Structures are given as C-alpha cells and as structure tokens.
Amino acid sequence: MDGFRAIKQELENRNITVVAASSDPQDKAGEMASNIDLPVGFGVNQEMIESLGGYWQATRQFAQPAEFLLDPSNKIVQLSYSDGPLARTEAADVIKLVDHLSKS
C-alpha cells in the first residue's frame, strides 16, 4: 500500500481512487487505515471475496490479498490475488494499465 500512497497525487490526477478492504473487524482495520492514509473497509467475508473472484483462506479465515481494478461503471477489468507477500500489483502498473485501457 505504500506504493499507492507514494503516487497518490498522480493517481488522483487520473481520477483513480484507491480503497482498501480487510477481513479484520473495524477496530483492527482502523489501525491499518491510520497507517496507510487511504479509506479502508472492514469485515470482508468468504461470500464477499469469492463473489468477486478472490480467494478465501478457510483454515485461517481471511481473504488472501487481492487487487481489483474497476472501470468507471464499476466493472472489474483486472483482478490479481496472491497467497503470499510477492507478486502483488504495483501502483505504477495500475497507472500504466489505466493509461493503456483509456487508449483502447
């Protein structure tokens, strides 16, 4: 999330809004929100994440990290999820993808 915070102004200049969500309860998600300076939702459950195409870690009861890129009509145009700390979507790649899609 630090990458998104670092280029927040560039994202805003392109009308890209970044929002995070967590499987954690409100108090714990609120702690994360204060550290990343982005809106953070809470209480993501198995039904929610699976309905979006994400992955629910059943043994530990949380949604694996996932990144969704939505178009202006809120249609998912890109989804990436990871079951570890690597291979997550980089903020700069979101800008590249949005620029590419806006040319199409």
C-alpha positions in Angstrom: 0.0 0.0 0.0 3.0 2.3 0.5 3.4 2.4 -3.3 -0.1 3.8 -3.7 0.4 6.3 -1.1 3.7 7.5 -2.7 1.9 8.3 -6.0 -1.4 9.4 -4.5 -1.4 12.7 -6.4 -0.6 11.1 -9.7 -3.5 8.6 -9.2 -5.8 11.5 -8.2 -4.8 13.4 -11.4 -6.1 10.4 -13.4 -9.3 10.2 -11.3 -8.1 6.8 -9.9 -9.5 6.2 -6.4 -7.7 3.6 -4.2 -9.6 1.9 -1.5 -8.5 -1.0 0.7 -10.6 -3.6 2.5 -9.9 -6.1 5.2 -11.2 -9.3 6.7 -10.4 -7.8 10.1 -13.0 -6.2 12.4 -13.5 -2.5 12.4 -11.0 -1.7 15.2 -8.1 -3.6 13.6 -8.9 -2.3 10.1 -9.0 1.2 11.5 -5.4 0.7 12.8 -4.3 -0.2 9.3 -6.2 2.8 7.9 -4.3 5.2 10.1 -1.0 3.8 8.8 -1.7 4.0 5.1 -3.8 7.2 4.7 -6.4 5.5 2.5 -10.0 4.5 3.1 -10.2 1.0 4.5 -13.3 -1.1 4.7 -13.6 -4.0 7.1 -15.4 -7.3 7.7 -14.8 -8.8 4.3 -16.1 -12.4 4.5 -15.9 -15.5 2.4 -19.0 -14.9 0.4 -17.9 -11.3 -0.4 -14.4 -12.2 -1.6 -15.5 -15.3 -3.6 -18.3 -13.3 -5.3 -15.6 -11.0 -6.7 -13.3 -13.8 -7.8 -10.9 -13.6 -4.9 -9.6 -16.4 -2.7 -10.7 -17.2 0.9 -8.2 -18.8 3.2 -10.5 -21.2 5.0 -8.1 -22.5 7.7 -7.1 -19.0 8.8 -10.5 -17.3 8.0 -9.4 -14.4 5.9 -9.3 -13.1 2.3 -6.0 -13.5 0.6 -4.6 -10.2 -0.7 -6.3 -9.2 -3.9 -6.3 -6.2 -6.2 -9.2 -5.2 -8.3 -9.2 -2.5 -11.0 -12.7 -1.2 -11.8 -13.7 0.8 -14.8 -16.0 3.9 -14.4 -19.1 1.6 -14.5 -17.6 -0.5 -11.6 -17.0 -3.5 -13.8 -13.9 -5.5 -12.8 -11.4 -5.1 -15.6 -8.4 -6.6 -13.8 -8.1 -9.0 -10.8 -4.9 -10.2 -9.1 -4.6 -12.2 -5.9 -1.6 -13.6 -4.1 -1.2 -16.1 -1.3 2.0 -14.5 -0.1 3.9 -11.3 0.0 5.2 -11.4 -3.6 3.6 -10.8 -6.9 1.2 -8.0 -5.8 0.1 -5.3 -8.1 2.4 -2.3 -8.1 0.9 1.2 -8.0 2.8 2.3 -11.1 1.4 -0.7 -13.0 -2.1 0.5 -12.2 -1.3 3.8 -13.9 0.2 2.0 -16.9 -2.9 -0.2 -17.2 -5.4 2.6 -16.9 -3.5 4.6 -19.5 -3.5 1.6 -21.8 -7.2 0.9 -21.3 -8.1 4.6 -21.9 -6.4 4.4 -25.3 -8.5 1.3 -26.3 
